[in-house]
Amino acid sequence: MKGDARNWMDLPRRICSKLAGSDDEKQTSGNKSGVIATRDFSPRLRQCYVTLGVILISISLGMVEGYSAILLPQLEDEGVMVIDYEMSSWIASIATLPTPLGCALGGLLMETIGRKTIHMLVCIPCLVGWIVLYFSTTTTHLLVGRFTTGVAVAHVFGTFTTWQNTALVGCVFPLACLAVMVKVPESPTFLAKKSKVAQAKEAFYWCRGYGEAAELELQELLSRQSALLKLPRKTIKEYVKNLTQNEFLKPLSILTVYFLTLQWTGINALTFYNVDIIEQILDSSSNVYTSMLVMDAVRLATSVLACYLMKRIGRRPHTLLSGIGTTTTLLILSAFCFGAQYWPQLKKYSVVALVVLIAYMAFVTVGLLSIPWAMMGGTLPFGAPSGLAALINYAFIFSVVKPTPWLLLNFGAGGTFLVYATAGLLGTGVLSIFLPETKNKPLHEIEDGFKEGT
């Protein structure tokens, strides 16, 4: 009976172990490196723990983008600092200036010092930037803090508390990311590339657990990395030659047009100046923050929808759907804002314009915002650094965020939306001509298509 009781008491642990595909008796019990011991949690829980660290730092970086939307209106209301349109444009856009450099260095540093280390290093300037923002008393402090830190979460906290407290909340996420990353091992792939086979095995078992399938996966990983290490290293001349071939330049050009269209249809301008733009549409400060949170919820929901659509329809129809919808909603918004200048009674129907603005957010997120990131890994050959395409994207973010206050001041919301609509129309037109269908095609087939000009 006692044996049966012990078996029943041990049943939950055995069920969890079985579901996770782990073999507790094979798992190591040492914890010399300071990471979570493999016997403490199932492999699936440990994998979730690793991704938690990435999610936490992503939330913090998202707050950087959304922070100016709540910071600038509160600074204007407080009147403590003198903020003109030029300064407000710098406060909003300066966070995007170091980002292209980070994109260029990110891939190189991950291959040099490891994924875990680079994630921990990113937390430091992010944390310092939020602290500087919290204690800011001058515009110089704000610029330094925004530059150092580098969406929706900032909007949520900024709706219900001050910009200083929002900055304080921003410190929580990089600190939490550091705490998580300290307890996880380095990437098995990175360790294998560095010929640290024993450590690679230990890290792999930590993440994947034990079992026949896991063992086969590990051997494949080690064999692949061993073969790569035996290959002769490419010379600079060979790299330059690869980067000047059609199968690299053509997809990079298409991605450049894609990112240019995305940014100049105003997605990040709206993210950085959400409150100011909504106020101009509503012609009132009431319900502005609620409207902003609704738009953030729509952006999140349509991001999920985008994942579904990318599995169901091709890249071309998906792009055209998003581009046409984005351009159409921007034209409607422009017409409404211009019309309200001449027929003030139209302002009574500003809620309709707000609905169109929410529809714009849905259309731009469901395709233009999602597809280029999915295409980067599937269209750039030679192991080309995706950081280059990301660098181009963030350079375009600065190019649109910086002049937006000037556009709003000189042309109003109507003129600004018209500029964005024009960019959407031209960009969608170019993509409709040159964007090939890449869904469900292997990379070599896509490369051949670019070589042949099809």
Secondary structure, 3 states (H helix, E strand, C coil): CHHHHHHHHCHHHHHHHHHHCCCCCCCCCCCCCCCCCCCCCCHHHHHHHHHHHHHHHHHHHHHHHHHHHHHHHHHHHHCCCCCCHHHHHHHHHHHHCHHHHHHHHHHHHHHHHCHHHHHHHHHHHHHHHHHHHHCCCCHHHHHHHHHHHCCHHHHHHHHHCCHHHHHHHHHHHHHHHHHHHHCCCCCHHHHHHCCCHHHHHHHHHHHHCCCHHHHHHHHHHHHHHHHHHHCCCCCHHHHHHHHCCHHHHHHHHHHHHHHHHHHHCCHHHHHHCHHHHHHHHHCCCCCHHHHHHHHHHHHHHHHHHHHHHHHHCCHHHHHHHHHHHHHHHHHHHHHHHHHHHHCHHHHHHHHHHHHHHHHHHHHHHHHHCCHHHHHHHHHCCCCCCHHHHHHHHHHHHHHHHCCHHHHHHHHHHHHHHHHHHHHHHHHHHHHHHHCCCCCCCCHHHHHHHHHHCC
